[in-house]
Amino acid sequence: MILGHTTYSRAEVLGLNERTYRDYEAGTLRLSPYRLVQIARALCVEPGFWFVGAPNGVFEPSPPIDTGNIGNGDTRRLLHAWSVNAGEPRKHFLHLALALARHCRLL
């Protein structure tokens, strides 16, 4: 909880139902400029608060992510293995991949 408020009370201040508020909070829904203004008003800050530190109110683009050779067969097999595993096996698969990356000093 933020500032002693429940999810319901925070959603109510913004005129949202709890589910929609949680979707915004989880990043499932993107915030529109209108919502940013609403949230700024609810927090008693200027809408420009969200852009403090951005040159001229515009963020610089992030550098491209190096995906390596994503088209090779090993990568495709790895992605396929990840997609078919669910629940507990997937968790073990992730721990194994992280341990291997640490061992190879990739993380």
Buried (B, 14 or more C-beta within 10 A) or exposed (E): EEEEEEBEEBBBBBEBEBEBBBBBEEEEBEEEEEBBEBBBEEEEEEEEEBBEEEEEEEEEEEEEEEEEEEEEEEEEEEEEEEEEBEEEEBEEBEEEBEEEEEEEEEE
